[in-house]
Amino acid sequence: MAKEKDRVEKSKARIHIEYSLFLVLYKILEIMPLKAGMLLAAKLTPLVYYLDRRHGKRTLEHIIYAGVETDRKKAAKMARASFAEFGKLLVEIVKMKQCYTQDKISVCAPESALKIVSPKYNSGSRQAILAVAHYGNWEVAGTAFAEFQQTPMTSLMRPFGNPLIGEKILSHRRGEMHALVDKNQGLRPILRAISAGNTVTMLVDQHAASGEGVEVEFFGHPARMHMTPALLHLKTGIPILPELTRRKSDDFEFEFLLGEPIIHKPTGNKERDIYEITQKIADSLEEMIKRDPVQWLWAPRHWLSIDRKNAAQYADWKRPVFTDDPAESSK
């Protein structure tokens, strides 16, 4: 944890220099029409793939490692397209207040999920725990989903490495229906939000610290995924819904993709329950991402068995097996 903290700390000078550069780009995009901004993103961000060799190479290798593409040329093409999708996200963040309208948001979900969150199906409590991936436009999801659901939302978030840039982005994310909670505040604010009837949401697909995550299989490889949704579900009984916000067009059109609700009956073995719930989340997100993998953020180090000093020790990793006899359970 100490290393993780050191990595995000920056000098005041660097924070202000980064923010100044960001603000210039922000102002340019702010005055541009959405169509022009999206075209600029589509043209420039693939170049970043070549200029930022560390993340460009990692994106390419991860696409192949996950088995989404086996041909290196096709994987490189997907990697460039993935960079372009992220560029579009940056444009959409800036244009959020200008272009967002609820009528451009659609929902693709099984009936079992709609019965929980949709006002058309459910006139009572529509609370859910949303387990979200960095996919499409996750920034618009909080406000848009709260308005669709007609239920206030509280999101658990990680602080930005640059607080000035973070505050600018968060000003677009928060709203009357959408509150934000810093994860460093712990779970109490989230539990208070649940007590108030809010839906809660958190991004879970990126690497979790050892004390915050559980090792699961994700795209065929071991990954440490955040266990918070599982802990909240076991404490409250509120259903978990895996969710992605897919970009349908470059005209601020999005689609909520929801997985089957996860409702787990506790076994009496908390470790087993947390693992099984989190693995179900991982399986559901993986299945939805595979439908259109270009929009997922491939660059982060998702897996324990690649791009890490101790990757070799996970070469033979297998899903743990739990039995009714704790002595026979494997980890």
C-alpha positions as CSV (number, residue, x, y, z in Angstrom):
1,M,0.0,0.0,0.0
2,A,2.8,2.4,0.8
3,K,4.2,2.0,-2.7
4,E,0.8,2.7,-4.2
5,K,0.5,5.9,-2.2
6,D,4.0,7.1,-3.2
7,R,3.2,6.5,-6.8
8,V,0.3,8.9,-6.9
9,E,2.0,11.7,-4.9
10,K,3.2,14.6,-7.0
11,S,5.0,17.9,-6.4
12,K,2.9,21.0,-6.4
13,A,4.8,22.3,-9.4
14,R,4.0,19.1,-11.4
15,I,0.4,19.2,-10.4
16,H,0.0,22.8,-11.7
17,I,1.9,22.1,-14.9
18,E,-0.2,19.1,-15.7
19,Y,-3.4,21.0,-14.9
20,S,-2.4,24.0,-17.0
21,L,-1.8,21.7,-20.0
22,F,-5.1,19.9,-19.3
23,L,-6.9,23.1,-19.0
24,V,-5.7,24.3,-22.5
25,L,-7.0,21.1,-24.1
26,Y,-10.2,21.3,-22.0
27,K,-10.9,24.9,-23.2
28,I,-10.3,24.0,-26.8
29,L,-12.6,21.0,-26.7
30,E,-15.2,23.0,-24.8
31,I,-15.6,25.5,-27.6
32,M,-15.5,22.9,-30.4
33,P,-18.7,21.3,-31.7
34,L,-19.1,17.7,-30.5
35,K,-18.6,16.3,-34.0
36,A,-15.4,18.1,-34.5
37,G,-14.1,17.1,-31.1
38,M,-14.9,13.4,-31.7
39,L,-13.2,13.6,-35.1
40,L,-10.1,15.2,-33.5
41,A,-10.0,12.4,-30.9
42,A,-10.4,9.7,-33.6
43,K,-7.5,11.2,-35.5
44,L,-5.1,12.1,-32.7
45,T,-5.4,9.4,-30.1
46,P,-4.3,6.5,-32.3
47,L,-1.0,8.5,-32.6
48,V,-0.7,8.3,-28.8
49,Y,-0.6,4.5,-29.3
50,Y,2.7,5.0,-31.0
51,L,4.1,7.8,-28.9
52,D,3.2,6.3,-25.5
53,R,5.1,3.0,-26.1
54,R,4.7,1.7,-22.6
55,H,0.9,1.8,-22.6
56,G,0.6,1.1,-26.4
57,K,2.7,-2.1,-26.1
58,R,0.8,-3.1,-22.9
59,T,-2.6,-2.7,-24.6
60,L,-1.5,-4.8,-27.5
61,E,0.0,-7.5,-25.3
62,H,-3.1,-7.6,-23.1
63,I,-5.5,-8.0,-26.0
64,I,-3.5,-11.1,-27.1
65,Y,-3.0,-12.3,-23.5
66,A,-6.8,-12.3,-22.9
67,G,-7.4,-14.3,-26.0
68,V,-9.6,-11.7,-27.6
69,E,-7.3,-11.5,-30.7
70,T,-4.5,-14.0,-31.5
71,D,-3.2,-12.3,-34.7
72,R,-0.7,-9.6,-33.8
73,K,-1.7,-7.2,-36.6
74,K,-5.4,-7.5,-35.8
75,A,-4.6,-7.0,-32.1
76,A,-2.6,-3.8,-33.0
77,K,-5.6,-2.5,-35.0
78,M,-7.8,-3.2,-32.0
79,A,-5.3,-1.5,-29.7
80,R,-5.3,1.7,-31.8
81,A,-9.1,1.7,-31.9
82,S,-9.2,1.3,-28.1
83,F,-7.0,4.3,-27.7
84,A,-9.4,6.2,-30.0
85,E,-12.4,5.2,-27.8
86,F,-10.6,6.5,-24.8
87,G,-10.0,9.8,-26.6
88,K,-13.7,10.0,-27.3
89,L,-14.3,9.6,-23.6
90,L,-12.2,12.6,-22.8
91,V,-14.2,14.7,-25.3
92,E,-17.4,13.5,-23.8
93,I,-16.3,14.4,-20.3
94,V,-15.8,18.0,-21.4
95,K,-19.0,18.1,-23.4
96,M,-21.1,16.4,-20.8
97,K,-23.1,19.5,-19.6
98,Q,-23.6,20.6,-23.2
99,C,-24.6,17.4,-24.9
100,Y,-26.1,14.9,-22.3
101,T,-29.8,14.2,-22.6
102,Q,-31.6,11.3,-21.0
103,D,-33.4,10.4,-24.2
104,K,-30.2,9.3,-25.8
105,I,-29.6,6.6,-23.2
106,S,-31.0,3.1,-23.8
107,V,-30.9,-0.1,-21.7
108,C,-30.1,-3.6,-22.7
109,A,-30.8,-5.9,-19.8
110,P,-32.4,-9.2,-18.9
111,E,-35.9,-9.0,-17.4
112,S,-34.5,-10.2,-14.1
113,A,-32.4,-7.0,-13.9
114,L,-35.1,-4.7,-15.1
115,K,-37.4,-6.0,-12.4
116,I,-35.0,-4.7,-9.9
117,V,-34.0,-1.3,-11.3
118,S,-36.6,-0.2,-13.8
119,P,-39.5,2.0,-12.7
120,K,-41.6,0.3,-15.4
121,Y,-41.2,-3.0,-13.6
122,N,-40.8,-2.0,-10.0
123,S,-42.7,0.7,-8.1
124,G,-41.0,0.0,-4.8
125,S,-37.3,0.0,-3.7
126,R,-35.0,-0.1,-6.7
127,Q,-31.7,-0.3,-4.9
128,A,-28.8,-2.2,-6.4
129,I,-25.1,-2.5,-6.1
130,L,-23.6,-1.7,-9.5
131,A,-20.3,-3.4,-10.2
132,V,-18.9,-1.4,-13.1
133,A,-16.0,-1.7,-15.5
134,H,-13.9,1.0,-17.2
135,Y,-15.7,0.6,-20.5
136,G,-17.3,3.0,-23.0
137,N,-18.2,6.0,-21.0
138,W,-18.3,5.2,-17.3
139,E,-18.2,8.9,-16.4
140,V,-21.8,9.5,-17.7
141,A,-23.1,6.4,-16.1
142,G,-23.7,7.7,-12.6
143,T,-26.0,10.6,-13.4
144,A,-27.6,8.8,-16.4
145,F,-28.4,5.6,-14.5
146,A,-29.7,7.5,-11.5
147,E,-32.1,9.3,-13.8
148,F,-33.2,6.2,-15.6
149,Q,-33.7,4.3,-12.3
150,Q,-35.3,7.4,-10.6
151,T,-33.2,6.5,-7.5
152,P,-30.3,8.6,-6.1
153,M,-26.9,7.1,-6.6
154,T,-23.7,7.2,-4.5
155,S,-20.4,6.2,-6.2
156,L,-17.3,5.0,-4.4
157,M,-14.3,6.5,-6.1
158,R,-10.5,6.5,-6.0
159,P,-8.8,9.9,-5.7
160,F,-7.1,11.2,-8.8
161,G,-3.3,11.5,-9.0
162,N,-3.7,15.1,-9.9
163,P,-6.4,16.6,-7.6
164,L,-6.9,19.7,-9.8
165,I,-7.6,17.6,-12.9
166,G,-9.7,15.3,-10.7
167,E,-11.9,18.1,-9.4
168,K,-12.5,19.4,-13.0
169,I,-13.6,15.9,-14.1
170,L,-15.7,15.2,-11.0
171,S,-17.6,18.5,-11.5
172,H,-19.1,16.7,-14.5
173,R,-19.7,13.4,-12.7
174,R,-21.5,14.6,-9.6
175,G,-25.0,16.0,-9.7
176,E,-28.3,16.3,-7.8
177,M,-29.0,12.6,-8.3
178,H,-25.3,11.5,-8.0
179,A,-23.1,11.8,-5.0
180,L,-19.4,10.8,-4.7
181,V,-17.5,9.2,-1.8
182,D,-13.7,8.9,-1.6
183,K,-12.8,5.3,-0.9
184,N,-10.4,6.5,1.7
185,Q,-13.4,7.4,3.8
186,G,-14.2,3.7,4.2
187,L,-17.6,2.0,3.9
188,R,-19.5,4.0,6.4
189,P,-20.6,6.7,4.0
190,I,-21.7,4.0,1.5
191,L,-23.7,2.2,4.2
192,R,-25.4,5.5,5.2
193,A,-26.3,6.0,1.5
194,I,-27.8,2.5,1.4
195,S,-29.8,3.3,4.5
196,A,-31.1,6.4,2.8
197,G,-32.3,4.2,-0.1
198,N,-29.6,5.0,-2.7
199,T,-28.2,2.7,-5.3
200,V,-24.4,2.4,-4.9
201,T,-21.8,1.9,-7.6
202,M,-18.1,1.3,-7.9
203,L,-15.5,0.5,-10.6
204,V,-14.1,-3.0,-9.9
205,D,-12.2,-4.2,-12.9
206,Q,-8.8,-2.7,-12.2
207,H,-6.1,-4.2,-9.9
208,A,-7.0,-4.0,-6.2
209,A,-4.5,-3.8,-3.3
210,S,-4.1,-7.1,-1.4
211,G,-6.2,-5.9,1.5
212,E,-9.0,-4.7,-0.8
213,G,-9.4,-7.5,-3.3
214,V,-9.8,-11.2,-3.9
215,E,-8.0,-13.3,-6.5
216,V,-10.4,-14.4,-9.3
217,E,-10.2,-15.7,-12.8
218,F,-10.7,-12.9,-15.4
219,F,-10.3,-13.6,-19.2
220,G,-8.6,-16.9,-18.2
221,H,-6.0,-15.4,-15.9
222,P,-5.7,-14.5,-12.3
223,A,-6.7,-11.0,-11.3
224,R,-7.2,-9.3,-8.0
225,M,-10.7,-7.7,-8.1
226,H,-12.3,-5.4,-5.6
227,M,-14.3,-7.3,-3.0
228,T,-16.4,-4.3,-1.8
229,P,-19.5,-5.3,-3.8
230,A,-19.4,-8.7,-2.2
231,L,-19.0,-7.3,1.3
232,L,-21.9,-4.9,0.8
233,H,-24.1,-7.6,-0.6
234,L,-23.4,-10.0,2.3
235,K,-24.2,-7.2,4.8
236,T,-27.3,-5.8,3.1
237,G,-28.7,-8.4,0.8
238,I,-29.1,-5.9,-2.0
239,P,-28.6,-7.5,-5.4
240,I,-25.4,-6.9,-7.4
241,L,-25.7,-5.9,-11.0
242,P,-22.7,-6.0,-13.3
243,E,-22.9,-3.0,-15.6
244,L,-21.2,-1.4,-18.7
245,T,-22.0,1.8,-20.4
246,R,-21.5,1.2,-24.1
247,R,-21.0,4.0,-26.6
248,K,-23.5,3.5,-29.4
249,S,-22.5,6.5,-31.6
250,D,-20.3,9.6,-31.6
251,D,-23.4,11.7,-30.9
252,F,-23.5,11.2,-27.1
253,E,-25.7,8.0,-27.4
254,F,-25.1,5.3,-24.8
255,E,-26.5,2.0,-23.8
256,F,-26.5,0.5,-20.3
257,L,-25.6,-3.2,-20.5
258,L,-26.7,-5.1,-17.4
259,G,-25.8,-8.7,-16.4
260,E,-28.0,-11.1,-14.5
261,P,-28.5,-10.1,-10.9
262,I,-26.2,-11.7,-8.4
263,I,-28.0,-12.8,-5.3
264,H,-25.9,-15.0,-3.1
265,K,-27.1,-17.2,-0.2
266,P,-24.4,-17.1,2.5
267,T,-22.7,-20.5,3.1
268,G,-21.3,-19.6,6.6
269,N,-17.8,-19.4,5.1
270,K,-17.2,-15.7,4.6
271,E,-14.0,-16.2,2.6
272,R,-15.8,-18.6,0.2
273,D,-18.8,-16.3,-0.1
274,I,-16.7,-13.3,-1.0
275,Y,-14.7,-15.3,-3.6
276,E,-17.8,-16.8,-5.2
277,I,-19.7,-13.4,-5.5
278,T,-16.6,-11.7,-6.9
279,Q,-16.0,-14.5,-9.4
280,K,-19.6,-14.1,-10.6
281,I,-19.0,-10.4,-11.1
282,A,-15.8,-11.1,-13.0
283,D,-17.5,-13.7,-15.2
284,S,-20.4,-11.4,-16.0
285,L,-18.2,-8.4,-16.9
286,E,-16.0,-10.6,-19.0
287,E,-18.9,-11.9,-21.0
288,M,-20.3,-8.4,-21.6
289,I,-16.9,-6.9,-22.5
290,K,-16.3,-9.7,-25.1
291,R,-19.3,-8.6,-27.1
292,D,-17.5,-5.4,-28.0
293,P,-14.0,-5.5,-26.5
294,V,-12.7,-2.3,-28.2
295,Q,-14.4,-0.1,-25.7
296,W,-12.7,-1.6,-22.7
297,L,-9.7,0.1,-21.2
298,W,-7.0,-2.4,-21.9
299,A,-3.9,-0.5,-20.8
300,P,-4.0,-1.0,-17.0
301,R,-2.2,-4.0,-15.5
302,H,-5.3,-6.1,-14.9
303,W,-3.7,-9.5,-14.3
304,L,-1.3,-10.9,-11.6
305,S,0.4,-13.2,-14.1
306,I,1.7,-10.6,-16.5
307,D,3.6,-7.2,-16.2
308,R,4.4,-7.8,-12.5
309,K,7.6,-8.8,-10.7
310,N,5.9,-11.8,-9.1
311,A,4.0,-12.8,-12.2
312,A,5.8,-16.2,-12.4
313,Q,4.3,-17.4,-9.1
314,Y,0.9,-17.2,-10.7
315,A,1.8,-19.3,-13.7
316,D,0.0,-22.4,-12.3
317,W,-2.8,-20.4,-10.6
318,K,-6.2,-22.1,-10.6
319,R,-9.6,-21.1,-9.2
320,P,-9.9,-22.1,-5.6
321,V,-12.1,-25.0,-4.7
322,F,-14.3,-24.8,-1.6
323,T,-16.1,-27.7,-0.1
324,D,-18.3,-28.2,3.0
325,D,-15.2,-29.4,4.8
326,P,-12.9,-26.4,5.3
327,A,-9.9,-28.7,5.7
328,E,-10.4,-29.9,2.0
329,S,-10.8,-26.4,0.6
330,S,-8.0,-25.1,-1.6
331,K,-7.0,-21.5,-2.1
